[in-house]
Amino acid sequence: MISASSESIRKKIEGKTAVVCIVGVGYVGLPNALLFADAGFKVIAADVNERIVALTNKGESHINDPVLNKSVPRVFETGRLKAVRDVSLAASDSDVIIISVPTPAENNEPDLSYIKNSCASVGKGMRKGALVVIESTVYPSVCRTIVKPLLEKESGLECGKDFFLAHCPERLNPGDNEHNVMVTPRVVGGVDMESGLVAKALYESVVDAKIVLLSNADAAELSKLVENTQRDVNIAYINEIALVCEKIGVDVKEVLDACSTKWNFYKTKPSSGVGGHCLPNNPYYILKASQTNGFYPHLIMTARKLNDFMPFHTVELIEKALEDCGKKLKGSRIAILGVAYKENVDDVRQAPSRVIVPELVKKGASVVISDPYVNEVNMQKVHGESAGLDEALNADCAVFLVAHDAFKKIAPSQIKANAI
Ligand SMILES: NC(=O)c1ccc[n+]([C@@H]2O[C@H](COP(=O)([O-])OP(=O)(O)OC[C@H]3O[C@@H](n4cnc5c(N)ncnc54)[C@H](O)[C@@H]3O)[C@@H](O)[C@H]2O)c1
């Protein structure tokens, strides 16, 4: 049962008259801004990045994604989406404030500086009656013990009485239009029950999928970490099986295909590592919460180490493949095709390519990188000599690191003769 204190915000959500501010307009914030604008809300997209604000205000997507490239101009045309750099001002004009800023791990330690900075700005501007939702991935207790006191201090308002605060972890999978924000169930947890109920009502007003309300924000915070860490651990297991297969001389693909014929086998492929903003960092968020409470999560940390080893192993495999053909890595021209962290995205954050390319260069190879999905700004972060597909395919060794759809169209005849 929702009490009278939240009546005003609930009415605005119901009538779609609430102004929604999205703080942090990146891979999560941009699709979310479109979701709310599409549902009929007026949306203020607030980001400290000048380029993102300028492009959004021209009706252009700053992310190279086929769906966003079409939907940003379409939604911009409705007049319900505008971008600003001043987060406090945006918060002061808004009824709902959704925070989706980065939560990286620096030296394996959660870095909450973006959360703290954005919440300080929001707190300075937010008005009585607002709902604040943290969508960034954080560890259990962050909303309750860091975000809440910070918002209260900056705003002079009291949580649960003057404003509402909840966590709703984003479960979006970039590059995957099938499991989009509209159809994926959302998990919500409030720092108090009233906040959880208001946040549930908010998401029910925009998505078709089920909204799962948990008893508190801590549980919602942990749920996201558990989902992502399960993937990291499962990938590590399959990567380890690939290493075992190499040693005993068995074809890992044949083995995994056979295993996959059983209904309960977790199907995934060995990889050159695990990248992106989430999977390599989230286990350290579990570590933080767990260690603070006196427990070291051994399995999770072992999996992390194994996945971190895979880019180095990929370099070993390249070196061995060349040697098997009587060539040396030193002096060879190696093409790395696909520098994004996974297929069909432009994101290079913590991508295996960012370890593999410098390792190859260190060992004396001449490396050329090519990725039709990644823009020049992101290509530069990989520190390789960037080239078009045709030039890259003319190297001594072509390494397809990522299964982009565009690569599946390459015919073997396009690859240089006698290349590996
Ligand atoms: N990328 C994903 O696939 C994904 C999926 C689920 C959850 N998440 C989580 O969502 C959060 C955001 O991830 P992302 O990939 O969208 O990050 P991102 O880097 O793409 O976007 C974050 C944006 O926040 C902006 N920003 C930083 N500090 C700010 C501040 N003080 N005020 C306003 N804007 C600020 C940055 O300029 C940037 O544009 C993270 O916690 C991440 O773990 C990401």
The ligand as an SDF file (V2000), in Angstrom:
LIG
                    3D

 44 48  0  0  0  0  0  0  0  0999 V2000
   27.2420   -0.6250  -20.6620 N   0  0  0  0  0  0  0  0  0  0  0  0
   26.4770   -1.6210  -20.2900 C   0  0  0  0  0  0  0  0  0  0  0  0
   26.2550   -2.5560  -21.0320 O   0  0  0  0  0  0  0  0  0  0  0  0
   25.8190   -1.6430  -18.9310 C   0  0  0  0  0  0  0  0  0  0  0  0
   24.7970   -2.5510  -18.7010 C   0  0  0  0  0  0  0  0  0  0  0  0
   24.1950   -2.5800  -17.4660 C   0  0  0  0  0  0  0  0  0  0  0  0
   24.6350   -1.7250  -16.4630 C   0  0  0  0  0  0  0  0  0  0  0  0
   25.6530   -0.8550  -16.7020 N   0  0  0  0  0  0  0  0  0  0  0  0
   26.0570    0.0500  -15.6260 C   0  0  0  0  0  0  0  0  0  0  0  0
   25.5030    1.3300  -15.9040 O   0  0  0  0  0  0  0  0  0  0  0  0
   26.3920    2.3650  -15.4860 C   0  0  0  0  0  0  0  0  0  0  0  0
   26.7370    3.2600  -16.6490 C   0  0  0  0  0  0  0  0  0  0  0  0
   27.4310    2.5110  -17.6160 O   0  0  0  0  0  0  0  0  0  0  0  0
   27.5980    3.0140  -19.1050 P   0  0  0  0  0  0  0  0  0  0  0  0
   28.1560    1.8730  -19.8630 O   0  0  0  0  0  0  0  0  0  0  0  0
   26.3470    3.6480  -19.5810 O   0  0  0  0  0  0  0  0  0  0  0  0
   28.7130    4.1410  -18.9110 O   0  0  0  0  0  0  0  0  0  0  0  0
   29.0940    5.2840  -19.9710 P   0  0  0  0  0  0  0  0  0  0  0  0
   30.5010    5.6580  -19.6790 O   0  0  0  0  0  0  0  0  0  0  0  0
   28.7370    4.8410  -21.3500 O   0  0  0  0  0  0  0  0  0  0  0  0
   28.1300    6.4900  -19.6010 O   0  0  0  0  0  0  0  0  0  0  0  0
   28.2400    7.1990  -18.4140 C   0  0  0  0  0  0  0  0  0  0  0  0
   28.0520    8.6710  -18.7050 C   0  0  0  0  0  0  0  0  0  0  0  0
   28.0770    9.3700  -17.4610 O   0  0  0  0  0  0  0  0  0  0  0  0
   28.6570   10.6390  -17.6930 C   0  0  0  0  0  0  0  0  0  0  0  0
   29.0690   11.1980  -16.4140 N   0  0  0  0  0  0  0  0  0  0  0  0
   30.1560   10.9100  -15.6600 C   0  0  0  0  0  0  0  0  0  0  0  0
   30.1610   11.6410  -14.5350 N   0  0  0  0  0  0  0  0  0  0  0  0
   29.0530   12.4060  -14.5650 C   0  0  0  0  0  0  0  0  0  0  0  0
   28.5060   13.3740  -13.6840 C   0  0  0  0  0  0  0  0  0  0  0  0
   29.0910   13.6750  -12.5230 N   0  0  0  0  0  0  0  0  0  0  0  0
   27.3690   13.9880  -14.0410 N   0  0  0  0  0  0  0  0  0  0  0  0
   26.7590   13.6970  -15.2260 C   0  0  0  0  0  0  0  0  0  0  0  0
   27.2350   12.7770  -16.0990 N   0  0  0  0  0  0  0  0  0  0  0  0
   28.3620   12.1430  -15.7650 C   0  0  0  0  0  0  0  0  0  0  0  0
   29.7940   10.3400  -18.6510 C   0  0  0  0  0  0  0  0  0  0  0  0
   30.1820   11.5010  -19.3550 O   0  0  0  0  0  0  0  0  0  0  0  0
   29.1610    9.2860  -19.5540 C   0  0  0  0  0  0  0  0  0  0  0  0
   28.5930    9.8270  -20.7170 O   0  0  0  0  0  0  0  0  0  0  0  0
   27.5890    1.6510  -14.8730 C   0  0  0  0  0  0  0  0  0  0  0  0
   27.3870    1.5060  -13.5000 O   0  0  0  0  0  0  0  0  0  0  0  0
   27.5520    0.2800  -15.5290 C   0  0  0  0  0  0  0  0  0  0  0  0
   28.1810   -0.7070  -14.7470 O   0  0  0  0  0  0  0  0  0  0  0  0
   26.2330   -0.7830  -17.9280 C   0  0  0  0  0  0  0  0  0  0  0  0
  1  2  1  0
  2  3  2  0
  2  4  1  0
  4  5  1  0
  4 44  2  0
  5  6  2  0
  6  7  1  0
  7  8  2  0
  8  9  1  0
  8 44  1  0
  9 10  1  0
  9 42  1  0
 10 11  1  0
 11 12  1  0
 11 40  1  0
 12 13  1  0
 13 14  1  0
 14 15  2  0
 14 16  1  0
 14 17  1  0
 17 18  1  0
 18 19  2  0
 18 20  1  0
 18 21  1  0
 21 22  1  0
 22 23  1  0
 23 24  1  0
 23 38  1  0
 24 25  1  0
 25 26  1  0
 25 36  1  0
 26 27  1  0
 26 35  1  0
 27 28  2  0
 28 29  1  0
 29 30  1  0
 29 35  2  0
 30 31  1  0
 30 32  2  0
 32 33  1  0
 33 34  2  0
 34 35  1  0
 36 37  1  0
 36 38  1  0
 38 39  1  0
 40 41  1  0
 40 42  1  0
 42 43  1  0
M  CHG  2   8   1  16  -1
M  END
$$$$
